[in-house]
Amino acid sequence: MFDFVLSLVGLVSGLVGALILAFSLNRIVEELVLAFESTDTTLEALISSQHVPKFTGMDRRLKAGLTSAKSRTNLGLILLAISFAFQLLALILQDGHS
């Protein structure tokens, strides 16, 4: 019974860790898309000799996004490692009872 609980805890922590990693990746991709779009807009304006838009605060926004994504990524990886440990322990305990 204890091995079942360990396995269940491992599965839940793995699921939560994977979801955190997915949200973290989504945040990084959103920030990169925003940076690419602003660069693309600036290049198009330079080529067509139009007024070049000035984007302010991009560096702070990218830095904040990467900082929060980094902490969430670390948390997600830790949860996945814990998940693996619980699953392995549950497997060892299950084999010991068989």
C-alpha positions as a printed NumPy array, in Angstrom:
array([[  0.   ,   0.   ,   0.   ],
       [  2.853,   2.372,   0.831],
       [  4.385,   1.809,  -2.602],
       [  1.077,   2.813,  -4.177],
       [  1.055,   6.087,  -2.23 ],
       [  4.66 ,   6.798,  -3.234],
       [  3.815,   6.068,  -6.856],
       [  0.789,   8.355,  -6.696],
       [  2.813,  11.172,  -5.106],
       [  5.442,  10.685,  -7.8  ],
       [  2.852,  10.882, -10.566],
       [  1.261,  14.027,  -9.147],
       [  4.597,  15.785,  -8.622],
       [  5.628,  14.817, -12.171],
       [  2.403,  16.218, -13.592],
       [  2.726,  19.46 , -11.645],
       [  6.401,  19.783, -12.623],
       [  5.604,  19.231, -16.297],
       [  2.806,  21.826, -16.196],
       [  5.105,  24.37 , -14.537],
       [  7.735,  23.728, -17.21 ],
       [  5.126,  24.159, -19.95 ],
       [  3.957,  27.509, -18.549],
       [  7.551,  28.627, -18.124],
       [  8.372,  27.747, -21.73 ],
       [  5.248,  29.568, -22.881],
       [  6.375,  32.729, -21.067],
       [  9.819,  32.588, -22.679],
       [  8.342,  32.018, -26.146],
       [  5.921,  34.954, -25.706],
       [  8.784,  37.271, -24.775],
       [ 10.886,  36.091, -27.725],
       [  7.979,  36.579, -30.142],
       [  7.477,  40.104, -28.806],
       [ 11.18 ,  40.868, -29.279],
       [ 11.163,  39.471, -32.83 ],
       [  8.025,  41.415, -33.755],
       [  9.467,  44.692, -32.497],
       [ 12.697,  44.046, -34.4  ],
       [ 10.741,  43.155, -37.536],
       [  8.657,  46.335, -37.258],
       [ 11.792,  48.443, -36.842],
       [ 13.499,  46.836, -39.848],
       [ 10.424,  47.309, -42.041],
       [ 10.275,  50.971, -41.07 ],
       [ 13.98 ,  51.445, -41.817],
       [ 13.671,  49.797, -45.234],
       [ 10.617,  51.807, -46.263],
       [ 12.114,  55.079, -44.95 ],
       [  9.176,  55.655, -42.648],
       [  9.241,  56.928, -39.116],
       [ 11.092,  54.36 , -37.03 ],
       [  9.101,  53.422, -33.916],
       [ 10.916,  53.514, -30.621],
       [ 10.194,  50.632, -28.3  ],
       [ 10.916,  51.422, -24.669],
       [ 11.014,  49.059, -21.742],
       [ 11.726,  45.988, -23.847],
       [ 14.904,  45.18 , -21.927],
       [ 13.126,  45.361, -18.563],
       [ 10.21 ,  43.272, -19.809],
       [ 12.478,  40.59 , -21.272],
       [ 14.616,  40.516, -18.138],
       [ 11.573,  40.19 , -15.859],
       [ 10.095,  37.463, -18.048],
       [ 13.315,  35.477, -18.119],
       [ 13.832,  35.861, -14.372],
       [ 10.374,  34.56 , -13.524],
       [ 10.651,  31.798, -16.118],
       [ 14.02 ,  30.753, -14.673],
       [ 12.645,  30.305, -11.158],
       [  9.622,  28.382, -12.463],
       [ 11.871,  26.214, -14.618],
       [ 14.009,  25.333, -11.606],
       [ 10.894,  24.449,  -9.595],
       [  9.555,  22.309, -12.439],
       [ 12.837,  20.431, -12.8  ],
       [ 13.029,  19.82 ,  -9.05 ],
       [  9.484,  18.438,  -9.056],
       [ 10.329,  16.145, -11.967],
       [ 13.407,  14.881, -10.124],
       [ 11.319,  14.273,  -6.995],
       [  8.774,  12.48 ,  -9.154],
       [ 11.455,  10.198, -10.537],
       [ 12.765,   9.458,  -7.037],
       [  9.291,   8.597,  -5.718],
       [  8.546,   6.391,  -8.711],
       [ 11.861,   4.572,  -8.322],
       [ 11.338,   4.098,  -4.59 ],
       [  7.822,   2.785,  -5.182],
       [  9.177,   0.319,  -7.74 ],
       [ 11.89 ,  -0.887,  -5.355],
       [  9.391,  -1.323,  -2.505],
       [  6.959,  -3.116,  -4.805],
       [  9.629,  -5.575,  -5.951],
       [ 10.592,  -6.185,  -2.331],
       [  7.03 ,  -7.231,  -1.428],
       [  6.534,  -9.542,  -4.405]])
